[in-house]
Amino acid sequence: MSDVHVVILAAGKGTRMKSARPKVLHRVAGVPMIQHVLAAAASLHPRSTTIVVGHQADALRAALSGQSGLTFVVQEPQRGTADALLRTEPVLRDARGVVLLLSADVPLLSAETLENLLDRHVATGAAATVITAVVERPQGYGRIVRSGERIARIVEEGDASPAERDIHEINSGIYAFALEGLFQSVRGVAAENAQAEYYLPDLVAIYRDRGRGVETLTVSRPDEIRGINSLAELAEVSRIVRQKKTAELMAAGVTIEDPATTYIDRDVVVGADTVIHPGVALEGKTTIGGGCDIHSGVRIVDSRIGDRVTIHNHCVITNAKVASGATVGPFAHLRTGTDLREGARVGNFVELKNTVLGTGSKSMHLAYLGDATIGAKVNVGAGTITCNYDGVSKKPTIIEDGAFIGSDSQLVAPVTIGKDAYVGSGATIRENVPPGALAVSAGPQRNIEGWVEKKKKTSRD
């Protein structure tokens, strides 16, 4: 097999997106569309991967900086796809083999189709092989003009005659090229079109005129070559990816009660026998174990959920860990750094941030627990607050195993509540509580007789 070199075109402005964000960084099912393309290309184990950038080039470089093995070349100004490919010549001048030319805004193209393209290109010995599709509505795409069964040329819609516009076989913009003689031939492309740009599809006619072989691979699923040029198209393509994802999960034993209202990103993992109710969003790198129950309105982002976890309605969980057998919600918020240990319970309107809630511990009502380490079998009463911020920096709270925190308590960090200690209801704790001690801060109750009537009389006067 010849060496494979991937070139991805990502220089366009994407003006129809009406967005300040680079088009190819818009997310399809939680993943930037260019990452879908890179993932498909990586399955071929290419010798090199070159990305042609232009508009907001620095933003693209920054977004992909964590990915190794990428080379960037700049196309400025943007003068068409042939000009974009020509910018890669300094990188590929000494390379041999095949160039796969991909578009960063075509995220549904599968690894299988790329393998088929490469196989056909190599088997036929063609100078160029192009992916095509037959569609019901070809508007917006270049048309494939054939002579008999052989491709003769590709004509862009703006330059097509009425008869050519009636052709339903379209150009995907995805090509395999033999590197031998490629750049010399690309220099022969002229800007003789309505947009005065250098169109790479013109290379097909140039090759045919020179007697070099040009082949096509027609895909059976036209959605694979759908480009994204607007936010409406972005939403439609995301829907297709999510439909595929939910179908895969259900085939693997996950119950999804209403796939149409369930939003699961591409990289999410869910175990068998988990039930996902309507209106759930699972995002990013989230992993959910088996036998869980995820109720309506839940949003989980980049989090790890163990087995047999129940998450009640309308919880938000972000960058958190929830161990097996735990229960969350309803209306709970687990923020970054939250670590619920096995069998822990978090209830209504409880917020945790950068906090460990130990095995079998619980906080069931109206609490804020931030920057805290809470041991096993601790009860945190309703209305408890860890006062973790002193106006300058965050301070830790430690609650050891078996402690009982009474309702409406304020724990002013840094502070430690010892093992099996009790904090009385309504206490404000500023000092450490020894193990087994009872901590109270309020004075004895006083009842002032007749106070209400006196207040009423004062108001009347």
HURADA-V588548 format. One line per field, one symbol per residue. ss: DSSP state (@ for helix, = for strand, . for the rest). phi: phi as a letter, one per 40 degrees, with the letter a starting at -180 (. if undefined). burial: I if it has 9 or more other ideal C-beta (glycine too) atoms within 8 Angstrom, else O. Layout:
ss: ???
phi: ???
burial: ???
//
This chain:
ss: ...=======....@@@.....@@@.==..==@@@@@@@@@@.....======...@@@@@@@......=====......@@@@@@..@@@@.....======.......@@@@@@@@@@@@@@...=======........=====..======.@@@..@@@@...==========...@@@@@...............@@@@@@@@....=====...@@@@.....@@@@@@@@@@@@@@@@@@@@@...==..@@@.==....==....==....===...==....==....===..==....==....===..==....==....==....==....====..===..==....====..===.===....==....===.=....=..===....==....===..===....==....==...=....==...........@@@@@@@@@@.
phi: .ccbbcbbcacccgcccfbccddccccbfgbddcccccccccccfccabbbcbacfdcccdccbccbcgbbbbbbaccbhccccccccdccbdccbhbbccbbcbbccccccccccccccccccgccabbcbabbcbcdgbcbcbbbgcccbabbcdcbccdcccccbcbccgbbbbcccgccccccccbccaccfbcccdcccccccccgccbbbbcccbdddbccbbacccccccccccccccccccccchccbcadcbbbbcdccbbccgcbbccgcbbbgccbbccgcbbccgcbbbfbbbccfcbbcdgbbbbfbbbcdgcbbgcfbbbcdgcbccdgcbbbcfbbbafbcbcdgcaacafbbbbfbbbccfcbbccgcbcccbcgbacbcbbbcdgcbbccgcbbcccabbcdgcbbcdgcbbbbdbcdgcbbbbccccbbbcgccccccccccc
burial: OOOIIIIIIIIIOIOOIOOOOIIIIIIIIIIIIIOIIIIIIIIIOIOIIIIIIIIOIOIIIOIIOOOOOIOIIIIOOIOIIIIIIIIIOOIIOOIOIIIIIIIIIIIIIOIOIIIIIIOIIIOIOIIIIIIIIOIOOIOOIIIIIIOOOOIIIIIIIOOIOOOIIOIOIIIIIIIIIIIOOIIOIIOOIOIOIOOOIIIIIIIIIIIIOOOIIIIIIIIOOIOIIIIIIOIOIIOOIIOIIIIOIIIOIIOOOIOIOIIOOIIIIIOIOIIOIIIIIOIIIIIIOIIIIIIIIIIIIIIIIOIOIIIIIIIIIIIIIIIIIIIIIIIIIIIIIIIOIIIIIIIIIIIIOIIIIIIOIIIIIIIIIOIOIIIIIIIIIIIIIIIIIIOIOOOOOIIIIIIIIIIIIIIIIIIOIOIIIIIIIIIIOIIOIOOOIOOOIOIOOOOOOOOOOOOOOOOOOOOOO
//
